[in-house]
Amino acid sequence: MTLETDLTLFPEDLHAPLLGSAGNATVDELALAARFDGLHQLLYTRGGVRPTNAAIEEVGKLLLLRLWLSRDDEASVDGVGLRALFDGAVPDESVVEVTKKAFTQVLTVDRMSLRAVDGSSRPLWPYDEPFRLAEPTVLQSALALVNEILGGGTRVADPLGTAFDAFLSGRYDHSGGLGTYLTPSSVARMMAEVVLDLLSSDALADVRAPIIADPFCGTGRFLVAAFDAAEERHENVDLAGLLDGGLVGADQSTTAIAKSGLNLLLYGAQQPEVYAVADSMTDPGLDRLRGTLAAVLTNPPFGGGKYDDALGIDRTRELFPSVRPNRPMDPAIAGLALSLELLRPGGVLGIVLPEGIVNGRQFQDILSNPDFHVVASVSLPTVTFALSGTVAKTSAVFIRRVPRGERTTLARVDHVGFIKQAGRAVADPEGSDIPAVTAALLNTLKSNPASDEIETVSSRPLVASVPSDGLTSVDPNRLDPEAVKSRHELLATGGIELGELLRTAPRSRKGKRTDEPFVSVLHVDQLGTVSWNETLQYNPTTPGQWASSGDLIVSLLNPSKLRAAVIAEDYPTVMCSGEFGVFKALVDPYALLALLYDPRVQAQLRPLGSGTSSSRRRIGPEDVLALIVPFKTPSELAEIGEQARREVRNIESSRLRLAALHQPG
């Protein structure tokens, strides 16, 4: 089979994955992805590789063989030169056997291996790993494409990632959960550029030890993105040192380590330092790097309650005291804690986190930690990881290990350049927001506005610089100028968290209605009064929860319209809807009710919550407790409370009297 014939197997009109390879995807890179797509079609339909997802392993093995030839033109096996193998000069009847022997042999070549933590060499794949592609014509086609990719003498950006993109673009088997969430290269490159821009000018000038790591490295996409971004900086960058000892990767998957190591070898590394771990949180090899790294770039695994290692949880609690001891937690929290601990003073973390973590109570521990500064957060659309089998909402968050700064940049990417249709990626007609967001981020971080106001750098896509002390969340979707301004103004005048004056009441549900009133959200008006006459007649089938006289109830549904009230002294116990948060006041509850209805406090509530529509957005009790309210002295609280109680009781009593007046007889 000749090369010319082989190339007809890869039609140029195939749909490319369109995820890019470095920075903005070029036409050549997309064409390469399309050719990989064609190769994968052959492997799946005619290659005889089982399981189907193992096909990418065989592509990697062929890339390793071609790299061996690039480094040693005399490389051979049983007298057959690798040059003949890749030039198509080995007959079909023997090409499979020659390739299998060549792969077994390359695993023993020291300069084609990985460096372990102790400095020893180890092969990319185990010595007994077989080569599985057994169909001669398909193998010849694969050899021809790999030869074309690596035979031109120029480096190919992230070829393993590009190949993986093609798999994710439509033929990867997601049954049972993929477990691999490959960050699109354009996102990885954006994150690398931002992280490197935040480092000191001499951070990469003399690399003699590990300096950039990804403790959950997958195919090594973040590592090669960091090298690409560093290479473009040119000035004050020790590229050779960075490539041959400055980059470190770890992962639980041995197949991921093979891909990551191969990617770095293809970039020119002599012996990459990437290795498999049982648990990145407790691995001794990563332990030695704690407090030493200039940068960490990573996308950790996530999923509530999936991490239960006792030592890992204890270590996480050192940075996140709100994590419960001996309770399973989201591994993303553990990954965030590890990544921060790996940083040296001044070091920078770029990490992909799900929306639940960014908006969760554990992240408040970082926002309030004086030793870390959340520099920026970029919201990503759900399509970002759709090809990996998840539509989780995520953000790229950037944290520097320095005392808390004054400004945080928030941005939102609505378009990453592709959308998912019929299980594969197609070009987004709206294009990509990533280049514009990257440029705006870099400019904003350099200018560092001194103003106390929100500065909107761009509206579409959204990029804004905000005061850091006005933030309760770095989710850009919660960005509301009035909310941040209100918090900032209140803090500047001594405002305090509502949680200092209030605590959450134990949640007590009740399934059967008795004679107590039942308060629903509809019974509370925007002045904080309750239509008690209606609550006495209301008898829903949905179970409620107990509340007592003097409790403050706050609706957790649709925070854009505050509904809060105090349970009147006339009703020792009532039932209220499960949509309320029930709180015990440490001071006069009517004073707190008045503070809640302060326009500056209501402004903080409006952008909060998550949900599928504006009318069904929900918040949690912790969101209420985190509100900043005006500082008042005890005497001022007593006066406000007395006035609010009097006016609220007047309205509520009038309603009861008016309702009685309308009754017959």
Buried (B, 14 or more C-beta within 10 A) or exposed (E): BEBEEBBEBBEEEBBBBBBBBBBBBEEEBBBBBBBBBBBBBBBBEEBEBEEBBBBBBBBBBBBBBBBBBBEEEEBBBEEBBBBEBBBBEBEEEEBBBBBBBBBBBBBEBEEBBBBBBEEEBBBBBEEEBEBBBBBBBBBBBBBBBBBBBBBEEEEBBBBBBBBBBBBBBBBBEBEEEBEBBBBBBBBBBBBBBBBBBBBEEEBBEEBEEBBBBBBBBBBBBBBBBBBBBBBEBEEEBBBEBBBBBBBBBBBBBEBBBBBBBBBBBBBBBBBBBBBBBEBBBBBEBBEEBBEBBBBBBBBBBBBBEEBEBEEBBBBBBEBBEEBEEEEEBBBBBBBBBBBBBBBBEEBBBBBBBBBBBBBBBBBBBBBEBEEBBBBBBBBBBEBBBBBBBBEBBBBBBBBBBBEBBBBBBBBBBBBBBBBBEEEBBBBBEEEBBBBBBBBBBBEBBEEEBEEBEBBEBBEEBBBBBBBBBBBBBBBBBBBBBBBBBBBBBBBEEEBBBBBEBBEBBEEEEBEEBEEBBBBBBEBBEEEBBBBBBBBBEBEEEEEBBBBBBBBBBBBBBBBEEBBBBBBBEEBEBBBBBBBBBBBBBEBBBBBBBBBBBBEBBBBBBBBBBBEEEEEEBBBBBBBBBBBBBBBBEEEEBBBBBEEBBEBBBEBBEEBBEEBEEEEEE
